């Protein structure tokens, strides 16, 4: 959530698939239908390939509980993807290439807003899953099951701090609501009253106001009350019981850690310790404010698979690859080390950009080649649990472009990414497009090969760091004199040619940034490492060379 920007005013709310009047009564709402809504769009009709989505009957076996992500894991945020397409992407790409999980958009009933902007998904009306922009409850359950079957966990974007900013409206499942009155869920007594607005100065000096006043006019839930805690916990627990393994907790900065702790313990009590999910809190902390991400480090301990925080200081990587404020790549040498102000590596979720920052001024997909090179660095550098954003094309130069929702028809139906019976999604061929379709950034060819290197290098250190004092850097990943991989990044406008010292075994290596091994060599560049580890490497301007023991020539 970006405080103080127009795109964040309405874009930070989201819940899920169940109706949670209380923890004990959380259930899937099977009675409401899209036809009740009048102006609310129905769910996208499934293709023939997606007819397998069932009605979630009780005969279905439970979804297996996937283990916690292992060191070196990476997950992807398929922003605004339909459930049926997420399921197919798990089966065709994410599972086979070793992604640990996929974060999906808020699955709850949401407001339907003129123009169908992306942030309508974050205007939560209720916790039902029946009809959202991404599909139906049956499709959601089918997605969770199919992804789990190939080892990919589902993480839900859960917005539990607030409801809508609209004074009245109709939800995607036909629910008529007014602000502070959400049928069978919340009444005015469940919100902080009287309403107040968070001022910019509050972030520096008034943490209580940050946590009880309204963020950009969004109805702020009183999470200190038993009813609200039970309702939220019931929603989260019901998702866990469907097989969801993690939650991004949106706007966690605006919830008191004590309240979050109580909610997580209610979830754990219902689902059991073995099924307790991963949580990662959105606590925006760049320093200089009254609320710190470290305030949440003890929240939910013993009541979750893990409780992590999104490390917003990591955006220095994006800034550095943009050259913001004169920063150069050489400054990344100590990123996240013991002397830094970063969160502990095993508690940090990191990103190059997310769905909020890409709509501000940060590095994003149109910044070629810097965006790809920053992604290489994130995947190769031993810090945090990386999240890759996969989104759609939009025009950041206008407010209309910033607000633009995912590719849709005239009535707000999100268009499918997979054509019926297609083996791969339909992705934009121009990676810097401002309109026209889905970007599939996570499918850029080098990504899967960097995932293999990250896993192989898990638990190892940075070795043989080199830089030119500016925007040329190189480093290895290994320990005890043996490297698993070696990375060279050249953000300069001229070619870099140098003999680098590595700890790689002698042999012929494929540059996995450019291509994969083939039966006879490499699809891209081959680099020979001599006995003793020397490697003569040439890197074109705005490019990288990545060597890995997982990608030897001809193997």
C-alpha positions in Angstrom: 0.0 0.0 0.0 1.4 3.4 -1.0 0.4 6.0 1.5 -0.6 9.4 0.1 -0.9 8.4 -3.6 -4.1 8.4 -5.6 -3.6 4.8 -6.6 -3.6 3.7 -3.0 -6.7 5.6 -1.9 -9.0 2.8 -2.8 -6.6 0.0 -3.7 -5.8 -1.8 -0.4 -8.7 -4.0 0.6 -9.4 -7.6 0.0 -10.7 -10.7 1.7 -11.8 -14.1 0.5 -14.1 -16.9 -0.1 -16.2 -17.4 3.0 -18.9 -15.6 4.9 -17.6 -14.9 8.4 -20.3 -13.7 10.7 -18.3 -15.4 13.4 -15.5 -17.8 13.6 -17.9 -20.7 14.4 -20.2 -19.9 11.5 -17.7 -19.1 8.7 -19.0 -20.9 5.6 -19.1 -20.6 1.9 -22.2 -18.7 0.8 -24.0 -20.9 -1.7 -27.2 -18.9 -1.8 -26.3 -15.6 -3.5 -25.9 -15.5 -7.2 -24.6 -13.0 -9.7 -28.0 -12.5 -11.2 -29.1 -10.9 -7.9 -26.7 -8.0 -8.4 -28.2 -6.1 -11.3 -25.1 -4.1 -12.3 -22.5 -6.6 -10.8 -20.7 -8.6 -13.4 -20.9 -12.4 -13.3 -17.8 -14.5 -13.0 -16.0 -15.3 -16.2 -17.4 -18.4 -17.9 -14.9 -21.3 -17.7 -13.5 -22.8 -20.9 -13.9 -26.4 -21.8 -10.5 -27.2 -20.2 -11.8 -25.8 -16.9 -15.0 -27.8 -16.6 -13.2 -30.0 -14.1 -13.9 -27.3 -11.4 -16.3 -29.0 -9.0 -18.9 -27.7 -6.6 -16.6 -28.4 -3.7 -18.7 -31.3 -2.4 -17.8 -33.1 0.8 -16.7 -36.2 -1.1 -13.4 -34.4 -2.1 -10.4 -35.6 -0.2 -8.6 -32.9 1.7 -5.9 -31.0 0.0 -2.5 -32.1 1.2 -0.7 -29.8 3.6 2.4 -28.6 1.7 5.5 -28.1 3.8 7.1 -24.7 4.6 9.2 -23.2 1.8 12.8 -24.4 1.9 15.8 -22.1 1.8 16.3 -20.8 -1.7 12.6 -20.8 -2.4 10.8 -18.2 -4.6 7.2 -17.4 -5.1 5.3 -15.4 -7.8 2.4 -13.0 -7.5 0.0 -13.6 -10.4 -1.7 -10.2 -10.1 -5.3 -10.3 -11.2 -5.1 -13.7 -12.9 -8.3 -15.8 -13.0 -8.4 -18.9 -10.8 -8.6 -21.2 -13.8 -5.5 -19.7 -15.4 -3.6 -19.9 -12.1 -4.4 -23.6 -11.9 -3.1 -24.2 -15.4 0.0 -22.1 -14.8 0.8 -24.2 -11.7 0.6 -27.4 -13.8 2.4 -26.2 -16.9 5.1 -23.9 -15.5 5.2 -23.1 -11.8 5.4 -26.7 -10.5 7.8 -28.0 -13.2 10.2 -25.1 -12.6 10.2 -25.2 -8.8 8.2 -22.2 -7.7 7.3 -22.7 -4.0 4.0 -20.8 -4.2 1.8 -18.3 -6.0 0.2 -15.2 -4.4 -3.3 -14.6 -5.8 -5.5 -11.5 -5.7 -8.1 -11.1 -3.0 -10.8 -13.7 -3.6 -13.5 -12.1 -1.5 -16.6 -10.3 -2.8 -15.7 -6.9 -3.9 -17.4 -3.7 -4.9 -18.1 -3.2 -8.6 -16.9 0.3 -9.7 -17.4 2.2 -12.9 -14.6 1.5 -15.3 -13.6 -1.7 -13.4 -10.3 -0.4 -12.0 -7.8 -2.8 -10.6 -8.4 -1.5 -7.0 -12.1 -2.6 -7.0 -10.7 -5.9 -5.8 -9.5 -4.1 -2.7 -13.0 -2.7 -1.9 -14.2 -5.6 0.2 -17.9 -6.1 0.6 -17.9 -9.6 2.2 -15.9 -12.7 2.8 -17.7 -14.9 0.3 -15.9 -16.5 -2.6 -18.9 -17.1 -4.8 -18.2 -14.4 -7.4 -15.1 -12.3 -7.7 -13.3 -10.9 -10.7 -11.1 -14.0 -10.7 -13.9 -16.5 -10.8 -16.1 -18.6 -8.6 -15.7 -20.5 -5.3 -15.6 -23.8 -7.2 -12.9 -22.6 -9.4 -10.9 -21.3 -6.4 -11.1 -24.7 -4.7 -10.1 -26.4 -7.9 -7.1 -24.1 -8.3 -5.9 -24.7 -4.7 -6.2 -28.5 -5.2 -4.5 -28.6 -8.6 -1.6 -26.3 -7.5 -1.0 -28.4 -4.4 -0.9 -31.5 -6.5 2.2 -30.2 -8.3 3.8 -28.8 -5.1 2.8 -25.1 -5.4 1.2 -23.5 -2.4 -1.5 -20.8 -2.7 -1.0 -17.5 -0.8 -4.0 -15.3 -0.5 -3.9 -11.5 -0.4 -6.0 -10.9 2.7 -7.1 -7.4 3.6 -8.4 -7.5 7.2 -7.9 -4.0 8.3 -10.8 -2.4 6.6 -13.8 -2.7 4.2 -14.9 -0.3 1.5 -14.4 3.4 0.9 -17.7 3.7 -1.0 -20.7 5.1 0.8 -22.9 2.5 -0.8 -22.9 0.1 -3.7 -23.3 -3.5 -4.9 -20.8 -6.2 -4.6 -19.6 -8.7 -7.2 -21.9 -11.3 -5.7 -24.9 -9.0 -5.6 -24.6 -7.8 -2.0 -26.1 -4.3 -1.4 -24.0 -2.5 1.2 -23.4 0.9 2.8 -20.3 2.0 4.4 -20.2 0.5 8.0 -23.1 -1.9 7.2 -22.2 -5.2 5.5 -25.0 -7.7 5.6 -24.5 -10.7 7.9 -21.0 -9.6 8.7 -20.3 -6.1 10.2 -22.4 -3.2 11.6 -21.3 0.3 12.6 -20.3 -1.0 16.1 -17.6 -3.1 14.5 -15.6 -0.1 13.2 -13.6 2.6 15.0 -16.0 5.3 15.8 -16.2 8.2 15.4 -14.4 8.0 12.1 -11.2 10.0 11.7 -8.7 10.4 8.9 -5.0 9.6 9.1 -2.9 12.7 8.4 0.6 12.6 7.1 2.0 13.9 10.4 0.4 10.9 12.2 2.8 8.5 10.7 5.7 10.3 12.4 4.1 11.1 15.8 0.8 9.4 16.3 0.9 5.6 15.9 -2.5 5.2 17.6 -4.1 7.3 15.0 -2.4 5.3 12.2 -4.0 2.2 13.7 -7.5 3.4 14.5 -8.2 6.2 11.9 -9.3 5.5 8.3 -6.7 5.0 5.7 -7.8 7.0 2.7 -11.5 6.9 3.7 -11.7 3.1 4.0 -14.0 1.8 6.8 -11.5 0.9 9.6 -12.4 -2.3 11.5 -12.0 -2.3 15.3 -9.8 -5.4 15.5 -9.7 -5.2 19.3 -13.3 -6.5 19.5 -14.1 -10.1 19.9 -16.6 -10.2 17.1 -14.2 -8.7 14.5 -11.4 -11.0 15.6 -13.6 -14.0 15.4 -15.0 -13.0 11.9 -11.5 -12.4 10.5 -10.1 -15.6 12.0 -13.1 -17.6 10.7 -12.4 -16.2 7.2 -8.7 -17.1 7.3 -9.3 -20.5 8.9 -11.8 -21.4 6.3 -9.3 -20.6 3.6 -6.7 -22.8 5.3 -9.2 -25.6 5.5 -9.6 -25.3 1.7 -5.8 -25.8 1.4 -4.5 -22.2 1.4 -1.0 -22.2 2.9 -0.2 -18.5 3.3 -1.5 -15.0 3.6 -0.2 -11.6 2.6 -1.8 -9.4 5.3 -2.5 -6.1 3.6 -2.1 -2.9 5.6 -0.8 -4.7 8.6 0.9 -1.5 9.7 -2.6 -0.2 10.4 -3.5 -3.1 12.8 -2.1 -3.3 16.3 0.3 -6.2 16.7 -1.7 -7.4 19.8 -4.8 -7.7 17.6 -3.0 -9.5 14.9 -1.5 -11.9 17.4 -4.9 -12.7 18.8 -6.3 -13.3 15.4 -3.5 -15.7 14.4 -3.9 -17.6 17.6 -7.6 -18.1 16.9 -6.8 -19.4 13.4 -4.2 -21.8 14.8 -6.7 -23.1 17.4 -9.2 -23.9 14.7 -7.0 -25.5 12.1 -4.3 -27.0 14.3 -0.6 -26.5 14.5 0.2 -28.8 11.6 -1.9 -26.8 9.2 -1.0 -23.3 10.5 -0.1 -21.1 7.5 2.6 -18.7 6.6 1.9 -15.0 7.1 3.7 -12.0 5.7 2.7 -8.6 6.9 2.7 -5.5 4.8 4.3 -3.0 7.2 5.8 -0.2 5.1 8.8 1.0 6.9 11.5 3.1 5.2 12.6 4.5 8.6 11.7 7.8 10.2 8.2 6.9 11.3 6.6 5.9 14.6 5.7 2.3 13.5 8.5 -0.1 12.6 8.4 -3.4 10.9 10.4 -4.8 13.9 7.4 -4.1 16.1 5.7 -7.1 14.5 8.6 -9.6 14.8 7.1 -11.4 17.8 3.5 -11.4 16.5 2.0 -14.9 16.2 5.0 -16.8 17.3 4.1 -20.4 17.8 0.7 -19.9 16.0 1.9 -20.0 12.4 4.2 -21.9 10.0 6.1 -18.6 10.0 5.5 -14.9 10.4 7.5 -12.8 8.0 7.4 -9.1 7.0 7.7 -7.5 3.6 11.0 -5.6 3.7 10.3 -2.3 2.0 13.9 -1.1 2.5 14.8 -3.7 -0.1 13.4 -1.2 -2.7 16.9 0.3 -2.6 17.7 -2.5 -5.1 15.1 -1.1 -7.6 16.3 2.5 -6.9 19.9 1.5 -7.4 19.2 -0.2 -10.8 17.4 3.0 -11.8 20.4 5.1 -10.7 18.2 7.1 -8.3 20.0 9.8 -6.3 23.3 8.8 -8.0 23.4 5.3 -6.5 25.5 2.7 -8.2 25.5 -1.1 -8.2 28.8 -1.1 -6.2 26.7 0.0 -3.2 24.9 -3.3 -3.1 27.9 -5.1 -1.8 26.7 -5.0 1.8 23.0 -5.4 1.1 21.3 -7.0 4.0 24.4 -7.8 6.0 24.6 -7.9 9.8 25.4 -4.2 10.0 22.4 -3.1 7.9 19.0 -1.9 9.2 17.2 -4.7 7.2 15.1 -7.4 8.9 16.7 -10.7 9.4 17.0 -12.6 6.1 14.8 -15.5 7.3 12.0 -13.1 8.2 12.0 -10.9 5.1 9.9 -11.1 1.9 11.6 -9.1 -0.8 10.6 -7.8 -4.3 11.9 -5.7 -7.1 8.5 -4.2 -7.6 4.9 -5.0 -6.5 1.5 -4.0 -7.8 1.6 -0.7 -5.8 5.1 0.4 -6.5 4.9 -0.3 -10.2 2.2 2.3 -10.4 4.3 4.9 -8.6 7.8 5.9 -9.7 9.7 2.7 -8.9 11.5 0.4 -11.3 9.0 -1.6 -13.3 8.6 -3.8 -16.4 9.0 -0.9 -18.9 12.5 -0.1 -17.6 14.5 -2.4 -19.8 17.0 -3.8 -19.4 17.3 -2.5 -15.8 14.2 -4.4 -14.6 15.6 -7.8 -15.8 19.0 -7.1 -14.3 17.5 -6.2 -11.0 15.6 -9.4 -11.0 18.8 -11.3 -11.7 20.4 -9.7 -8.7 17.5 -10.5 -6.4 17.4 -14.1 -7.4 21.2 -14.5 -7.1 21.7 -12.6 -3.9 21.4 -14.5 -0.6 18.7 -12.4 1.2 15.1 -12.9 1.9 12.2 -14.8 0.3 11.8 -13.3 -3.2 8.4 -12.5 -4.7 8.2 -12.0 -8.5 5.4 -9.9 -9.8 3.6 -11.0 -13.0 1.1 -8.4 -14.1 -0.4 -6.8 -17.2 0.5 -3.9 -19.4 -0.6 -0.4 -18.5 0.2 3.3 -19.1 1.9 4.8 -16.1 1.9 8.3 -17.6 -1.8 9.0 -17.0 -4.2 8.4 -14.0 -6.5 6.4 -16.2 -3.7 4.2 -17.2 -2.6 3.7 -13.6 -6.1 2.8 -12.6 -6.7 0.5 -15.5 -7.8 -3.0 -14.5 -6.7 -6.3 -16.0 -7.5 -7.1 -19.7 -11.3 -7.3 -19.7 -14.3 -7.1 -21.9 -16.7 -4.1 -21.9 -18.6 -5.5 -19.0 -15.7 -6.0 -16.7 -15.1 -9.8 -17.3 -11.4 -10.5 -17.0 -10.1 -12.1 -20.2 -8.5 -15.5 -19.9 -4.7 -15.8 -20.2 -4.8 -19.4 -21.5 -6.8 -20.1 -24.7 -8.9 -23.3 -24.5 -6.6 -26.3 -24.5 -3.5 -24.1 -25.0 -0.2 -25.4 -23.6 1.0 -21.9 -22.6 -0.6 -18.6 -21.7 -1.0 -15.8 -24.2 1.6 -13.2 -23.2 2.6 -9.8 -24.6 5.6 -10.1 -26.9 6.8 -6.6 -26.3 8.0 -6.4 -22.7 7.7 -2.6 -22.6 4.1 -2.4 -23.9 1.7 0.1 -22.3 -1.4 -1.8 -23.3 -2.6 -4.9 -24.8 -2.4 -7.8 -22.5 -0.7 -10.0 -19.9 3.0 -9.6 -19.4 4.0 -12.9 -17.8 7.3 -11.4 -16.4 7.8 -14.6 -14.4 8.1 -16.5 -17.7 11.0 -14.5 -19.1 13.4 -17.3 -20.1 16.2 -16.6 -17.6 13.9 -16.7 -14.5 13.5 -20.5 -14.3 17.3 -21.0 -14.8 18.0 -18.4 -12.0 15.6 -20.3 -9.7 17.6 -23.4 -10.2 20.8 -21.5 -9.2 19.2 -20.0 -6.2 18.1 -23.4 -4.9 21.5 -24.9 -5.5 23.2 -22.0 -3.7 20.9 -22.0 -0.7 22.8 -21.6 2.5 26.0 -20.4 0.8 27.8 -17.1 1.0 28.8 -14.3 -1.4 32.3 -14.9 -2.7 34.8 -13.1 -4.9 32.9 -9.8 -4.9 34.2 -7.4 -7.6 33.1 -3.9 -8.7 34.4 -1.1 -10.7 33.2 1.5 -8.2 30.2 2.1 -10.4 27.7 0.0 -12.3 29.7 -3.1 -13.0 29.6 -5.9 -10.4 30.4 -9.5 -10.1 30.1 -12.1 -7.3 30.0 -15.8 -6.6 27.8 -18.0 -4.5 29.5 -20.7 -2.5 31.5 -21.8 0.5 34.8 -23.4 1.5 36.5 -22.5 -1.7 33.8 -24.0 -3.9 31.3 -21.9 -5.9 27.9 -23.0 -7.1 27.5 -20.0 -9.4 29.0 -16.8 -10.5 27.2 -13.6 -11.7 28.4 -10.6 -13.6 26.1 -7.6 -14.2 27.0 -4.7 -16.4 24.7 -1.7 -16.2 27.1 0.6 -18.0 26.8 1.8 -21.6 30.0 0.1 -22.7 31.1 -3.6 -22.9 32.8 -5.1 -19.9 35.6 -7.6 -20.6 37.7 -9.0 -17.8 39.2 -12.2 -16.4 37.4 -12.9 -13.2 38.5 -14.9 -10.2 35.9 -17.6 -9.3 35.8 -20.7 -7.2 34.0 -22.7 -9.9 35.4 -26.0 -11.0 37.1 -26.0 -14.3 34.8 -26.7 -17.3 32.5 -25.2 -19.9 29.4 -23.4 -18.5 26.4 -22.0 -20.2 25.4 -18.4 -19.5 22.0 -19.0 -18.1 20.9 -15.4 -18.6 21.1 -15.9 -22.3 20.3 -19.6 -22.8 20.1 -23.1 -21.5 22.3 -26.1 -22.0 21.7 -28.2 -25.1 22.7 -31.7 -26.0 25.8 -30.4 -27.8 26.6 -27.2 -25.8 24.7 -24.1 -25.0 21.8 -22.3 -26.6 23.5 -19.0 -25.7 27.1 -18.1 -24.7 29.6 -20.7 -23.5 32.1 -19.6 -20.9 35.2 -21.7 -20.1 36.4 -21.7 -16.5 40.1 -22.6 -16.3 41.8 -24.7 -13.7 42.1 -22.5 -10.6 38.8 -20.7 -11.3 39.8 -18.0 -13.8 37.1 -17.1 -16.3 37.5 -14.7 -19.2 34.0 -13.1 -19.5 32.6 -10.5 -21.9 29.4 -8.7 -20.9 27.6 -6.4 -23.3 26.3 -3.1 -22.1 23.1 -3.5 -20.2 23.5 -7.2 -19.8 24.6 -10.0 -17.5 26.4 -13.3 -17.5 25.3 -16.0 -15.0 27.2 -19.2 -14.6 25.9 -22.1 -12.6 26.9 -25.7 -11.8 23.3 -26.5 -12.7 24.0 -25.6 -16.3 27.1 -27.1 -17.7 27.5 -27.1 -21.5 26.2 -30.2 -23.2 24.4 -31.5 -20.1 
